[in-house]
Amino acid sequence: MLVIPGSKAKDVCDSHLGPTRRDLLRVGGSAMLGLSLGQMLNLQSGQALAAESNSHGANFGKAKSIILVYLQGGPSHLDLWDPKDDVPDNVKSVFKRIGSKVPGIDLTENMPKLAQETDKLTLIRSMSYTPVGLFNHTAAIYQMHTGYTADKVSPSGQLEPPTPKDFPNFGCNIIKFKPPEVPMLPFVMMPRPLQESNVVNKSGTAGFLGRAYDPYYLFPSGDDMDMNKMDRINVDDLKLRPEITSTRLGRRARLRDMINAGMPALDKAVESYDLDKYYETALNLISSGRARDAFDLSKESDKTRDRYGRNTFGQSLLLARRLVEAGTRVVEVIWPKVANSNNHSWDHHVDLSNRMKNQSAPMLDSGLSSLIADLDDRGMLDETLVVAVGEFGRSPQRGVSTSGNNNSADGRDHWPYCYTACLAGAGIGRGKVYGESDDTASAPKNDPVHPTELLATMYHAIGIDPQTIVYNHLNQPRELVKAEAVTALFG
């Protein structure tokens, strides 16, 4: 892959990974090394790319799929998976510490089922970042999904609506460089859009990559907590109408190609927006029926469905497993309740003890533990990376304001300085804790991990150099993320 600084990635080799910052520096210095054009082309051959991939270290590219379990709202790490003792009463969780399958990895009583699966996962107890301005949900969500901070953030944390200038969601970057190997939906987002107040789906699009790389949005109608919501998935757009056969559909596609070939202006537009790839993917999906079958949850036993939890979140995780099993590259399951809502939301400014125990935690415990165990039982966990994380944690002290919100004596405010992420699969260490929080879980005691480093680790696992270059709406080169993978998480 010969890279000329300033040229578009698709002009040099859009069929493989785009250039990285290292590529740009290497090509720029090639003349100093006396390399001819022919030698440069040879160095950038498939063999050279394979060798470079190996240089990224163990477990680079081990994941075939990624499932992001996005706990929007910011769950309290102290009340789930980082319990603390010998701390002031307004810091200590009201929930008891319990042991787990791995000695030394204790959780709270809210996570009894996940406690039996700790031999399959790693907890990062040192997630941390310092926000720009107030640390409210929208800006934090954007950073977590794109690796970049947003250009426009109001004092309340609200952003402008999604625009074609946005940085792409991580999953959109992945499917650009690592499309599925079978006719399957590349990236599915469910069961609702990313949302905070009136800002809907910010960081949930392909942004400047173009709409051809947007996720397939699976947002069934009905209440977010409706246990039958995921059974009402409409897949009409994934099947042929009765009067159209696969052969007839194929003839239509060939006719479209002939028309495009005879119309240079239209052909140029199709190329610019990657519509050929979009049409081809849609055609293959419809004719194969693979995606339609994956959405049929009725093929799962009642025992399995009960295990995941008969609620929107649990059934979404079960569907995520079915999708990656069928070949989907990226699935994002978003917590079904928006941050600034009551009941099952993680945004526990008030009534934390009741809402955590009786609403949020049981759903998370059943769903996440079942997903990890199910993938492992099926032999899929080795090639599927599961990441469960929110945009931040909650304040160590209850009843204080850290972000301008009002909090009751039984509530915790936003806290990005220290929180926990849960990872499993694709070579991630089993039965381990990475990093450590201080005595009150206020800050990392060692090995802090920034959200951008978590994204870099996800790119690494799927086999994409985190510093691969993409070109924005102004044709400016941008790294996928300006961070290095935390390779110590593997093994």
Secondary structure as GFF3:
##gff-version 3
##sequence-region A 1 491
A	DSSP	alpha_helix	9	13	.	.	.	ID=ss1
A	DSSP	alpha_helix	21	28	.	.	.	ID=ss2
A	DSSP	three_ten_helix	30	33	.	.	.	ID=ss3
A	DSSP	alpha_helix	37	43	.	.	.	ID=ss4
A	DSSP	alpha_helix	46	54	.	.	.	ID=ss5
A	DSSP	beta_strand	65	70	.	.	.	ID=ss6
A	DSSP	beta_strand	97	98	.	.	.	ID=ss7
A	DSSP	beta_strand	107	108	.	.	.	ID=ss8
A	DSSP	three_ten_helix	114	120	.	.	.	ID=ss9
A	DSSP	beta_strand	121	127	.	.	.	ID=ss10
A	DSSP	alpha_helix	137	146	.	.	.	ID=ss11
A	DSSP	alpha_helix	170	177	.	.	.	ID=ss12
A	DSSP	beta_strand	187	190	.	.	.	ID=ss13
A	DSSP	beta_strand	195	196	.	.	.	ID=ss14
A	DSSP	beta_strand	199	200	.	.	.	ID=ss15
A	DSSP	three_ten_helix	207	209	.	.	.	ID=ss16
A	DSSP	three_ten_helix	211	213	.	.	.	ID=ss17
A	DSSP	beta_strand	216	217	.	.	.	ID=ss18
A	DSSP	three_ten_helix	229	232	.	.	.	ID=ss19
A	DSSP	three_ten_helix	236	238	.	.	.	ID=ss20
A	DSSP	alpha_helix	246	261	.	.	.	ID=ss21
A	DSSP	alpha_helix	264	272	.	.	.	ID=ss22
A	DSSP	alpha_helix	275	288	.	.	.	ID=ss23
A	DSSP	alpha_helix	290	294	.	.	.	ID=ss24
A	DSSP	three_ten_helix	297	299	.	.	.	ID=ss25
A	DSSP	alpha_helix	302	308	.	.	.	ID=ss26
A	DSSP	alpha_helix	312	326	.	.	.	ID=ss27
A	DSSP	beta_strand	330	334	.	.	.	ID=ss28
A	DSSP	alpha_helix	352	355	.	.	.	ID=ss29
A	DSSP	pi_helix	356	360	.	.	.	ID=ss30
A	DSSP	alpha_helix	361	377	.	.	.	ID=ss31
A	DSSP	three_ten_helix	381	383	.	.	.	ID=ss32
A	DSSP	beta_strand	384	389	.	.	.	ID=ss33
A	DSSP	beta_strand	393	394	.	.	.	ID=ss34
A	DSSP	beta_strand	414	415	.	.	.	ID=ss35
A	DSSP	beta_strand	419	424	.	.	.	ID=ss36
A	DSSP	beta_strand	432	434	.	.	.	ID=ss37
A	DSSP	beta_strand	436	437	.	.	.	ID=ss38
A	DSSP	beta_strand	444	446	.	.	.	ID=ss39
A	DSSP	alpha_helix	451	462	.	.	.	ID=ss40
A	DSSP	beta_strand	469	471	.	.	.	ID=ss41
A	DSSP	beta_strand	477	479	.	.	.	ID=ss42
A	DSSP	three_ten_helix	487	489	.	.	.	ID=ss43
###
